[in-house]
Amino acid sequence: MKATQFYFKTRKEISKDEVAISAVLLTKANFIEKLTSGVYNFLPLGLRVIKKIEQIVREEMEAIGGQEILMALLNPRSNWEQTGRWDSFKALFKLRSKYGSWFALAPTHEEIITPMVKNYIYSYKDLPLYLFHISDKFRDEPRSKSGILRGKEFIMKDLYSFHQDEKDLENYYEKVKKAYQKIYKRCGLKAYVVEASGGTFSRFSHEFQVLTPAGEDIFYHCSHCGMNRNKEIMENTKKCPECGHKIEELKGSEVGNIFKLKDKYSQAFDLNYRDEKGEIKPVMMGCYGIGISRLLGVIVEANYDAKGIIWPKETAPFQYHLIGLFKGIKKEDKEIKKQTDLVYKQLIKKGLEVFYDDRESVSSGEKLVDADLLGLPQRIIISEKTLKNRSFELKERKSNRIKIVKLKDISKII
Amino acid sequence: MKATQFYFKTRKEISKDEVAISAVLLTKANFIEKLTSGVYNFLPLGLRVIKKIEQIVREEMEAIGGQEILMALLNPRSNWEQTGRWDSFKALFKLRSKYGSWFALAPTHEEIITPMVKNYIYSYKDLPLYLFHISDKFRDEPRSKSGILRGKEFIMKDLYSFHQDEKDLENYYEKVKKAYQKIYKRCGLKAYVVEASGGTFSRFSHEFQVLTPAGEDIFYHCSHCGMNRNKEIMENTKKCPECGHKIEELKGSEVGNIFKLKDKYSQAFDLNYRDEKGEIKPVMMGCYGIGISRLLGVIVEANYDAKGIIWPKETAPFQYHLIGLFKGIKKEDKEIKKQTDLVYKQLIKKGLEVFYDDRESVSSGEKLVDADLLGLPQRIIISEKTLKNRSFELKERKSNRIKIVKLKDISKII
């Protein structure tokens, strides 16, 4: 992609309301744009990352049997009244049609999926069943300073599982834990599996925490036995309640949570099945969430330096940032431009994701500053100096390691 | 995909509220499920079609320079007040946060994209610019009988274009017309480009109409000069106002509309640019919509028979419907099952999209009825009879043409 053909303009000045480093960097680098507190637009660069995260999540959900669906965001009031959450779900957005009906804007989808699968689940033969969906969610959160980490509108993947009994639910719950770890690893993150209270959902839940300097959550970690527990559900202590060893207090950003709902929602909606002996039993359920747009923010919170973002490979909007150090005035400049164009064509031909800063009106210094801010994994620089050796400079954003590579060896860098 | 591993159960009985043939067939065949009037969930089969339509639209938008973004659905009241549409847009859903602010649920995105691009467009060098997004839209429509053809919540692609002058807008407008025709053709539809009034948007617009038996719109068509005009903006006549020849009255379903907004929204939001001479001028805009979920419905309205849906190739959820006529009792049945499994593996290995009805508890008759209802383009039947000739039956859903193909020639059918 050529910068001159792309919606791309880095910004020096942004609103002072923006304090979370992820929102600051993503706004300056042109990935997102704040519409109002807790509500963001995703620009072409940001949407590329969102789609990469979605695809990673989709692949890992399908690998554990998940089937993708898409549920509505306008939810009838009656569905939410049936579970009592029309009143008890504090962050529920409510609205009224001018024709009379009331709706909730979906903050989660138990109230929709549970009655929906009643048209599918009749017998034990229809179980287990795993359905997930990737879509917007809405929560009426107080004005926050977390940028895209906690919004009024956000993109979420939610998976729902349906089982014959608790044992089958337990087994699948463990399977999802592993799938989640794969997802975070592919996103370049290390996540701790932390015992959690579960809030409005259930008392049997875990959350996934990534260590970040600005993390909002505190949890205790025991390096001896591996215990991780959210501070909210544990008494203030310096010893591990499991093995007695000394524990650490860690600061994390939540990137997912999973809940054993058991029969909470199947009871509310009368979701039963007939077992092998013909007995009617309630379906056991689990639910498993990952905030996709939140993950975009956490990846940045965990991967940046003073100059800008440092994208992990699998979620970078592009893999290579190509820059020719020319300004188009001197004869040498034209040669640099010509060679850089050539390298761009070669890389594109190989099917690589290249962001080519071909702007002629911008100084070399600015281009280098923008490249650091954008934070693509590899930078390729072609200059008068490198061309004297018929070569280019390849620099890794993360390590700052520089390699000088001959132009003729370009196919070897991949 | 094997039926036994898929969220698949056709339904004989559905709600009597559902009258539009597209909603009836898509519900019976397990593509969609009604949540409440005008609001639908997309089941795995339905989401597969939605994604295919989205991908066709995306490719054609990118082919004319469109860059994809994703804008928020919660829109601040102030954006809608600035154009006066907070009050004048009749179908606007409004809601209030418990922290005080009012929001609109986006029914279209001019009020969001116009101020957004003010951070990008400064000079003539930043123009033209083409941005599109694919997302949910909300409109507070009265209770309707159109199923997914006209909903309170629906999926839409909207493209916005920004230009230096009307001439550039005109040129791009014609380009979009051609791109739209490509989209409909790939979706298996023939669309008429019809002059339209434009309603709330602009007086300079066209809509795309597909002839369907239950079409809601009426337009006049002149086969001599090609004039098409919506009945709403034309006086009742039998002669073409352009060439004087006799005209026909046709019934269509709208599948898209395009508008020359000119400076309506750029004036409202003060979106200007500096031209080559340094003069400040308003940006000229166009907007171009295609209802993705509506298109799903119209494809069915235009392609069905008494037995069920007839999917056009590019939007079918799967290309092949594979059925082995076995019930798993006799020795011959086992041989049929074995051969059908083998054919499935061969087709999958070739990367084909196959829906394999491997249910053992369902009769052959039911499987054939379900296949007709589902309406995949090609049906492959393996039975005791075909196996005697070491062959299978290949039947085209649309034409009912049957070919007998030798099993060893399976790779030739593709």
Interface residues (C-beta under 8 A of the other chain):
Chain A: Q5 F6 Y7 K9 R11 E33 L35 T36 V39 Y40 N41 F42 L43 P44 G46 L47 I50 G65 Q67 E68 I69 L70 M71 A72 L73 L74 N75 P76 F93 K94 L95 S97 K98 Y99 S101 L105 I112 M116 N119 Y120 K125 L129 L131 S135 D136 F138 D140 P142 R143 K152 E153 S361
Chain B: Q5 F6 Y7 K9 R11 E33 L35 T36 V39 Y40 N41 F42 L43 P44 G46 L47 I50 G65 Q67 E68 I69 L70 M71 A72 L73 L74 N75 P76 F93 K94 L95 S97 K98 Y99 S101 L105 I112 M116 N119 Y120 K125 L129 L131 D136 F138 D140 P142 R143 K152 E153 S361
